[in-house]
Amino acid sequence: MKKTMTKLRNEQEVNRTLLQDSTANKDAVLAKYKSQIQGLSDLEAQTRENKYGKNITAEQKPTPWYINLAKSCNDPFIYILAILTIISYLTADIEATIIMSIMILFSVFLSFTQSMRAQKASLSLKNMIENTTAIIRDGIQKEIPIHDVVPGDIVFLSTGDIIPADARILEAKDLFINQSPLTGESIPIEKFTEASEKSLSIFERDNLAFRGRESKVQIYNAKKKRKPCYE
């Protein structure tokens, strides 16, 4: 319960910060985070990483083996075999009872091992793939791992990019972002740079971008300001 309440407070704090920054102009946002269009220096970026930590979110934990085992048993074919096994036992057909019991065990074992192997392969593939993003440091554009982005970084987005962090858009031209996992809207949302009205909800503010594996840029040519991450 304590961890849940802490997470809720952190999310509320992030939302308040996003709402405040969405109503501020570009210069005010840069000043607030002591940043500039030319980006942070490598030294300042390292200092901020030491202070705020890595730009990571809680990873989804692997499904426990007993959950996979329960799912393997939850199969209509297993139910039918179990019913037939009970009937065979009640009718004293021992041979059929043994055969169908073996079939049940084999079917569950096969399904369970396949699900565990698939999960292991998926985790291995995920660990092999490192998502990167384009940022500017010391006036030079470079690619860095998403988890190395720090508060105040200037992040460049292009078509197909995953949003690396909740952000305030500073510069944009024909920028559309798919926010369907967050809002349910199937049509990409066009983003702008002007300050938003205070009466709008957080997802209605078109100068904000939100982190997510499925929140992706649709049209090329954009520059944005990264927002702080709160663990």
Helices and strands as residue ranges (DSSP letters): H 2-22, H 26-32, H 42-52, H 65-73, H 76-90, H 94-128, E 132-137, E 140-145, G 146-148, E 154-157, E 167-172, E 175-178, H 180-183, E 189-191, G 202-204, E 208-209, E 216-217, E 222-226
